[in-house]
């Protein structure tokens, strides 16, 4: 996690993500890129100076003023970072165009290792079928790198309890390497291996899968946890709250299109429903 990206719309949630990203970059010896996208349909590009080319009349004047004001706000955030974390290198990018496309383009162009994004916390069950998803949810699904969603202030981001939520079927083995990296970054934290079941009769089998996963990947220190809930996507945030989780880790499938609408993504739902920060990553491509 040497290069972190923080997309910002200057909201409180985006600032929470900025605070966490600075602390992570300091812990890992990494650097940070701060990105703001001016959503302008039909135009796309990167503005590095706060000026704009093209345009005419009032529209052109408005765009120049908007970009200059944006740069001032970005520089204020960079000055804040220089005061609080002078050892972390921070650069800013202002782009124009579609927000999601600009973020994905920046991930590729800047070789981003981790996106830290602010999100509103949704109450479990409030995310209805066919309701528009958030930028954070779409990033969880589409970003080629891990995504960390942050909902609340964390001026001192300390991780004492990590929850890895999975069904511990064979696909979970694809997460083992990334999970080890997370645990290595927070060696003082307790690792909870969580399986949420919808029937109490599945409890014993779930415990067995957890222990088998831990043996395969030589996880010596962990807490096996099985939680009973009507829905997995709601059970994970409830367990995380009860366990005082500081970080929830999940594997995501990154489904798109009709398959996504029909099957959904538990990781996307948890990313915006859990009060704790949620780290999601895709399975490595074979």
Buried (B, 14 or more C-beta within 10 A) or exposed (E): BEBBBBBBEEEEBBBBBBBBBBBBBBBBEBBBBBBBBBEBEEBBBBBEEBEBEEEEEEEEEEBBEBBBEBBEBBEEBBEBBEEEBEEBEBEBBBBBBBBBEBBBBBBEEBEBBBBBBBBEBBEBEEBEEEEEBBBBBBBBBBBBBBBBBBBBEBEEBEBEBBBBBBBBEEEBBBBBEBBEEBBEBBEEBBBBBBBBBEEEEBBEEBBEBBBEBBEEBEBEEBEBBBBBBEEBBBBBBBBBEEBEBBBBBBBBBBBEEEEBEEEBBBBBBBBBBBEBBBBBBBBEEE
